[in-house]
Amino acid sequence: MSLLKRLFSRNEAAPEVADVATEPLLINAYATVRDLPPLDFPHRLLGWRDLSDPELAPHLRGFIGYVMSRGDGQMTKMRYHLWRHIQRVRNHVSFDAAVSDLAGVEQWACRANAVLFLPEGAVRAPDMAVIMFANGDTDPSAALPYQADAIARRAVTRERLKDVQPQPPTSMPPAIGEAEADPRPAREVLQRALALFYVAVRAQVHRVGGEPIPGGQNESNAIGAASMTAKEAAFVESGMSDPAATIAMTWRFEAANMLLWALGFDAARIARSDEMIDVDALWASVADFGCDALAGDSVRLRPTGEILDALDRTWLEHWVTRQAHQTGTPLAIISGNIVQERHVALNWLTSFQNDFGVAWDDTDTPS
């Protein structure tokens, strides 16, 4: 009876169970998992599409527009986190199911990490609790779905940061789970790391003078030079006349370090968040790849769980440094510049908090 009651708004009485238990209910499910689990409950499938369907992305943008336009349109925590969920959707499924079979729908939606949209216009959690009513109101007792491994990972992150001030708010959700993750190919990650190294060397030389180390020379890092974005290439070719941009680009060593750590290079270290990398040692570890177009075939990413551990930790550390900067709170064990670079690298690597396949220059790192 509780599932049935959840199907009706706060001002609408639920009819008798016998009247509706066998009636078909149209459900649109928005799942964030990479591989959709089988719909193992009685249902009539009406449609399914994943990221390979060019119509999914504009549909999701329209759904986000719907969420943002309800009621007064003011951003709330629930509305914000619902937006982020929709942004991560990989599978959209439409089906009919009887109300009497909603227990099976709930179990499936939990595995699929899906929110549900019903004809009434409400967005619901797997247990049919209303995340957002059609009029834009939200129910604080409803909870968006998150993967179990992501929740466990967040607990580890919080334990690690338990003595840090300011403390991240408990309302910050966990990052993605392994079933949601689809990191970029290792070859692409290596090319991006080499490009970041190339640009950072050039910026450093412009600031302090001297000759660039091999990582910033075309004859030693041809892959990096060829893999720069249009913005990075314009920066290098412009003579780096913008001092602020030049300083910012020198910090790209830390983003390169993060990506090379994700590829398992021994010289790449992230154990501490307040210690700058050894640039010479990092280049020595990757130098053999700088001009070998085939060398990228041999690199592999770390296990996805390890990358997501770093993502969850870095996201919260970045929040801490931003808040500390705003409040003038000194931090002894976290560097804002270091975690900022790690955050953009990891968000690009996993497309977290961004559209899938986001370009490097467009990668965002929201708190």
Helices and strands as residue ranges (DSSP letters): H 2-6, H 17-20, E 24-31, E 44-50, H 56-69, H 77-87, E 91-98, G 99-101, H 102-112, E 114-117, E 123-124, E 130-132, H 148-160, H 186-208, G 214-216, H 222-226, H 230-237, H 243-250, H 252-262, H 279-286, G 287-289, G 295-298, H 304-327, H 336-350, G 360-362
